[in-house]
Amino acid sequence: MKRRVGILTAGGDCPGLNATIRGVAKALYQRFDDDVEIIGILNGYQGLIDGDWRVMKPREFSGILTVGGTILGTKRTPFKLMRVVGDDQVDKVEAMKKNYKEMKLDCLLCLGGNGTHKTANLLAQEGLNTIGLPKTIDNDIYGTDVTFGFHTAVDIATEVIDRIHTTAGSHSRCMVVEVMGNKAGWLTLYSGIAGGADIILIPEMPYTIDNVCAAVEKRASEGKAFSIVAVAEGVFDAEEARMKKKERAAKRAEAGETTATNRIAHQIEKMTGCETRVCVPGHMQRGGSPSAYDRVLATRFGSYAAKLVAHEHYGVTVAMVNGHVTENPLEEIAGKSRLVPEGHGMLEVARSMGVCLG
């Protein structure tokens, strides 16, 4: 009797999804030969809810190692709405369980970030055999040292900062680069250090604009006519840190501030007199071919997931811990985020280089 393995990609896309899909598939075919069928579920959990799936052929997994995005498509289906019956009167959890059974799946592999893992854990609690694979450019999944997609995004953001240096120097400007990262600052911290940013602002460390401007003016006093500020999109200042999320949103709306990055740029120009520009690479950080590092990582994760399937070890997610691929129970990591802790080695590196952290 053939094993039937479902696979879906949920949440935001990132480089390395297809490489991981390929790694899982090739390792499964190597282990089970013709005694396995891979069921591709389209557009994440929405496809599982709608019953949108197909039996995939081995040839579909060839030539996708270097391809960005996901051949299965993806969609954000918020975890907080999974048990909410909407206007369509669909019970999402029951629909997913029903379609899982109709597909005659032995297990379901869920490639995604924090929300994806919370839903994978929910399905495991409902009796389904699930395995998670940690994907996110934010690198914020609890219990793993690294997620696939992160290193490629670091490379992209670093290249942006590299290119900003020349125009900043030519025009004697302060350039404020907005890097993705709503709650976690790993991407901004790593790309900021790699790109030689002078100021790095991350969500975990509320800044004061006085400190930021002092760093810009100090560089100017040393004859350095430009500054590079790497800003995580989710940053907030010390005053906002004392507010609740809704209060912060109301304060920004009242002030007519579209983003924290734009506000910071405006304040720097007003307080220092340095001509300031904002650069937002945005979704480019999610796009394109995965780096060599992420191709290897994705393949290692995919291979390990196939081993978990062979051993019928479910209710876990793949992880990298101290250089070794392992797994964590979904119930232990779901709903938790891996944030940059105070005293982390990379923060100390930044400080030792004279980088202002706000």
Secondary structure, DSSP 8 states (H G I E B T S, - for coil): --EEEEEEE-SS--TTHHHHHHHHHHHHHHHHTTSEEEEEETTHHHHHHHT-EEE--GGGGTT-TT--S-TT------GGGTT---TT---HHHHHHHHHHHTT-SEEEEEESHHHHHHHHHHHHTT--EEEEEB-TT--BTT-S--BTHHHHHHHHHHHHHHHHHHHHHHT-EEEEEES-SS--HHHHHHHHHHT-SEEE-TTS-B-HHHHHHHHHHHHHTT---EEEEEETT--BHHHHTS-HHHHHHHHHHHT-S-HHHHHHHHHHHHH---EEEE--GGGGG-S---HHHHHHHHHHHHHHHHHHHTT--SEEEEEETTEEEEEEHHHHTT-B----TT-HHHHHHHHTT-B--
